Amino acid sequence: MSMPALPSMRIIFFTSQGAEGTNAVLGLLEQLGQRVPLVVMTRGPAARRTEVYKDVVASLPLGQDVLVTNHVRRLPALLKGLEPDLILVVGFPWRLPSDLLTIPRLGSLNTHPALLPRYRGPNPIFWHFMNGEAQGGLTIHRMEADFDTGPILAQRAVEITPD
């Protein structure tokens, strides 16, 4: 598969996904010629603690910087000096403060595993199954201060079949 030529950017990657998913995104970004100076992870809110970050940290390529924190309010001061072009979020459970979202010159993007605006917030896949939905999907949108808001850039629907 031929990858499109993109200008090289500095992307800060926020995630709480497992090692396989995190490394897949990092690999794709590398194939696209992008630089990821920092991966930001978390143990998650008290009601949804996870230790997934341990496997991710252990599996990251040598030299990949990672920050594991629950102190999201401290991040604007910490990340400003990295001069990111973009923040990319995949499954990060904390609301990012607006002063963090505006640091990257190209803004901040989130991937959400539902067709927004329905099923905003955590665990949308669970709610799809609980409500017997026939269709789910993925949304990529620009981030604003509220969860899962901001202009939708791309969406892809996926049928939910019994198997």
Residue pairs with C-beta under 8 A, 6 or more apart in sequence:
3 31
3 32
4 32
5 33
6 32
6 33
6 34
8 33
8 34
8 35
9 34
9 35
9 85
9 86
9 106
10 35
10 36
10 37
10 82
10 83
10 84
10 85
10 86
11 29
11 34
11 35
11 36
11 84
11 85
11 86
11 87
11 88
12 36
12 37
12 38
12 40
12 79
12 82
12 84
12 86
12 87
12 88
12 104
13 22
13 25
13 26
13 29
13 36
13 38
13 39
13 40
13 88
13 90
14 39
14 40
14 41
14 87
14 88
14 89
14 90
14 92
14 96
15 21
15 22
15 25
15 39
15 40
15 41
15 56
15 89
15 90
15 91
15 92
16 41
16 42
16 44
16 50
16 52
16 53
16 91
16 92
16 93
17 25
17 52
17 56
17 90
17 91
18 52
18 55
18 56
19 52
19 55
19 56
19 58
19 59
21 90
21 91
22 39
22 56
22 59
22 60
23 56
23 59
23 60
25 88
25 90
26 36
26 39
26 60
26 61
26 64
29 36
29 88
30 36
36 64
37 65
37 82
37 84
38 65
38 66
38 67
38 79
38 82
39 56
39 60
39 64
39 65
39 66
39 67
40 66
40 67
40 69
40 75
40 92
41 52
41 53
41 56
41 57
41 66
41 67
41 68
41 69
42 53
42 68
42 69
42 70
42 72
42 92
42 93
42 94
43 49
43 50
43 51
43 53
43 68
43 70
44 50
44 70
44 93
45 70
45 93
45 94
48 93
48 122
53 68
56 66
57 66
57 68
60 66
67 78
69 75
70 94
72 94
72 95
72 96
72 97
72 100
73 97
75 96
75 97
75 100
76 97
76 99
76 100
76 103
79 100
79 103
80 103
84 103
84 104
84 105
85 104
85 105
85 106
86 104
86 106
86 107
86 108
86 109
87 96
87 100
87 101
87 103
87 104
87 107
87 108
87 109
87 143
88 108
88 109
88 111
89 96
89 108
89 109
89 110
89 111
89 143
90 110
90 111
91 111
91 113
93 122
95 145
95 146
95 147
96 108
96 143
97 145
98 144
98 145
100 108
101 107
101 108
101 143
101 144
101 145
107 142
107 143
108 142
108 143
109 140
109 141
109 142
109 143
109 153
110 140
110 141
110 142
110 143
110 148
110 150
111 138
111 139
111 140
112 120
112 124
112 138
112 139
112 140
112 141
112 148
113 124
113 125
113 136
113 137
113 138
114 120
114 124
114 125
114 128
114 136
114 137
114 138
114 139
115 135
115 136
115 137
115 138
115 139
115 155
115 157
116 139
116 141
116 148
116 152
116 155
117 148
119 127
119 128
120 147
120 148
120 149
121 147
121 148
124 136
125 136
128 136
128 160
129 160
133 160
134 159
134 160
135 157
135 158
135 159
135 160
136 157
136 158
136 160
137 155
137 156
137 157
137 158
138 155
138 156
138 158
139 152
139 154
139 155
140 152
140 153
140 154
140 155
141 148
141 149
141 150
141 151
141 152
141 153
142 150
142 151
142 153
143 149
143 150
144 150
